[in-house]
Amino acid sequence: MPEIDPRSFLRNLFDVAVAAADPALCVPPHLPLPPKGRTVVIGAGKASAVMAQAVERHWPGELSGLVITRYDYGKPCAHIEIVEAAHPVPDQAGLDAARRMKELVSGLGADDLCLALMSGGASALLTLPAEGMSLADKQAVNRALLRSGATITEMNCIRKHLSAIKGGHLAAAIQPAHLVSLLISDVPGDDPGVIGSGPTVPDATTFADAREIVSRYAMDLPSIAEEILRKAGSETPKPGDAAFEHSEIRMTARPAASLEAAADAARKAGVEPIMLGDSLEGEARDIAVEHAALALKICAEGGAANEPIVILSGGELTVTMNGDGRGGPNGEYMLAMAHALNGAPGIHAIACDTDGIDGSEDNAGAHISPDTLIRAATAGLDIASHLKNNDSYGFFIGINDLIMSGPTYTNVNDFRALLVLS
């Protein structure tokens, strides 16, 4: 059996997964040919500034544009303006930039090209509320969505029907120019309509879908939002709409590729990967219990006796907030897993968001080991209480097990790895 330092091994797998989705590498191969007319670059998301840099470095002609990214995720560009705004709850900077972006593309002609650089985070960053809604209303909607436990697909369905720019509305403003959407997927299934709430791609969902989701999760939305969904005015542009006559979609990075890169790195280190898929969804604590049971089963059956095993998965888990603690889905997953494993020997794990931000905190995720509960008890931390209060951040910072990666400038969903050594 190879000698392995569990913490550094797992952290390296995360770093490998992030590197596989580096926009500097994955964007240039998908660039189209220059047009006869102008080239205007727009974009939004946590990866959008580095995507813009990649375009500038490889574009053979003139260009200009405007891209919106999260605070601290900006990168200098020579010709494309980079605006930083708030995420996951939008702010005035994002609203002002979204309004300017829509105005910027509205004058494009048939000989012009618009490159749309979209990645995870665009839903909050590219905010232009539907008519009648204020920024405060939009902020209240986002807070309700984040606490609801709804999946990213369900949340973005609602966002698209409360927006004047998402769900294909931006594409309608870009016509008749040639539109090429360059996407980095952060959603299960890589559905272009869900990535950033699909501002430049067709939307197959409806107002009725949005109302059903609000009802199912008993969401408390502002009255104006409920009224807009109930009145169901102009639908979002659907597949086949004239807004997409001159548009195409190019997926530049996918979660599956990052997960496979991590699996290859594990094999080279003498660790056999078990792939659970890149599109897992569900309550973070429920999935954690399932994965802990799988790891314990492998141990009980002696599956890692001769060769270490790492269980890899991606996707986007959710948290239904019942407490007032801090932390995101990856921290909650790790907290629930530590509780379920109860100090089982030979099992170590990591869960991180590939964008470097777990929910709205400053950590990417967290790490656990067989001595997690012992160290927590020594620090006076009760794991059951922290789990009940949705306070994974408070728990893991208390035992120095938060993963602080800083901005990664990409976003291909969550990354989870369980190392089974015995």
Helices and strands as residue ranges (DSSP letters): H 6-19, H 23-26, G 28-30, E 39-44, H 48-58, E 64-70, E 80-85, H 92-105, E 113-118, H 122-125, H 135-148, H 152-160, H 169-174, E 178-184, G 188-190, G 195-197, H 207-216, H 223-231, G 242-244, E 247-253, H 255-268, E 272-275, E 280-283, H 284-300, E 309-318, H 329-341, E 347-353, E 365-368, H 372-378, H 383-388, H 392-398, E 402-403, E 414-420
